[in-house]
Amino acid sequence: MLMSAKNATIVRSSIRLGHELGLNVVAEGVELPAQHDFLVEAGCRFAQGYLFSRPLPLNEFAVYRHNVESCRGMPIGLVHMAIVDHVQWRSQMVSFAIQRSALPPDSPVRQLEGYPALCVTECALGKWYAGDGRYFADTAMYTAIDAPHRRLHDVGRQIVSAIHAGADLRHIVPLLHELKQASTALIRLLEDLEDAGLQALYNSPPA
């Protein structure tokens, strides 16, 4: 994957597919720090290979497992996953709003689901924020993410309520504008966090 752009794309795409399917992706045969860093940046959470350890007797493995937190790496690639997750959430909400607002006000289709998760803790970004994202909990950027994320979901709920009430696109457009403002603020913070994480990853000492 380090020598072929095609292979690198396959690896990144496989990791992303596993993420969207809710599967744990394990990279095997990791022997070089550069391979490890590529995988971390791509959002792979688990890896196995001689870079970490050769096969060990059980008693030695127990010692290794106890000290595994000293291994190189941070979940920076999962920040990028969170950015993509958010972009997909916003795209789904906008598509829902535009399609449903074009329907007659009394159309029963307006009452159907088809919008992304409205609960701030149930969307993919919210799950990251309360889970792996807590790696960055001591940073101001992580703390600042909460407000625009909650605002985003508040506006999302307003959009769904307006669609259910029969609003047309003219009434939805101001809400879509608010959604974009919250999204822009959120992406900026996530990208700042990603940049800071990449600097930490590539400025850290080799394993």
Secondary structure, 3 states (H helix, E strand, C coil): CCCCHHHHHHHHHHHHHHHHCCCCCEECCCCCHHHHHHHHHHCCCEECCCCCCCCCCHHHHHHHHHCHHHCCCCCHHHHHHHHHHHHHHHHHHHHHHHHHHCCCCCCHHHHCCCCCCCCCCCCHHHHHHHCHHHHHCCCHHHHHHHHHHHHHHHHHHHHHHHHHCCCCHHHHHHHHHHHHHHHHHHHHHHHHHHHHHHHHHHHCCCC
